[in-house]
Amino acid sequence: MSADNAVNQAETAEDRARRKTRVGIVVSDKMDKTVVVRVERRYAHPLYGKQVTRSKKYHAHDENNEYHTGDVVRITETRPLSKLKRWRVSELIERAR
């Protein structure tokens, strides 16, 4: 059994290493234990080549309500925690001024 358990632990560690991460700005902290994070991405327009900025908002779990509007945070993909929450705040990159 212990060998089988070691294999399962190795698989979960591997899965954690493959989780997606994003860096964004907290735009709302009004919910309990949840923040809304806006993540911007830039790409070249396929025809005209101009840099285009697109953003998407993610609901992320914030267990201790420690992140506030304006903070720059890193979020990590996780199991579904609620209807909209599929991300967790993993670290604070910069505190809002």
Residue pairs with C-beta under 8 A, 6 or more apart in sequence:
19 76
19 77
19 78
20 76
20 77
21 74
21 75
21 76
21 77
21 90
22 37
22 39
22 58
22 74
22 75
22 87
23 39
23 72
23 73
23 74
23 75
23 93
24 37
24 38
24 39
24 40
24 58
24 72
24 73
24 75
25 37
25 38
25 70
25 71
25 72
25 73
26 35
26 36
26 37
26 67
26 68
26 69
26 70
26 71
26 72
26 73
26 96
27 36
27 37
27 38
27 57
27 69
28 35
28 36
28 69
29 35
29 36
29 62
29 65
29 67
29 68
29 69
32 65
33 61
33 62
33 63
33 65
34 59
34 60
34 61
34 62
34 85
35 59
35 60
35 62
35 67
35 73
35 89
36 57
36 58
36 59
36 60
37 57
37 58
37 59
37 60
37 73
37 75
37 87
37 89
38 55
38 56
38 57
39 55
39 56
39 57
39 58
39 75
40 53
40 54
40 55
41 53
41 54
41 55
41 56
42 51
42 52
42 53
42 54
43 51
43 52
43 54
44 50
44 51
44 52
45 51
45 52
58 75
58 86
58 87
59 82
59 84
59 85
59 86
59 87
60 73
60 75
60 85
60 87
60 88
60 89
61 78
61 81
61 85
61 87
61 88
61 89
62 89
66 92
67 73
67 89
67 92
68 96
69 96
70 96
70 97
71 92
71 94
71 95
71 96
72 92
72 93
72 94
73 89
73 90
73 91
73 92
73 93
74 89
74 90
74 91
74 93
75 87
75 88
75 89
75 90
76 87
76 88
76 90
77 86
77 87
78 86
78 87
78 88
79 86
80 86
81 88
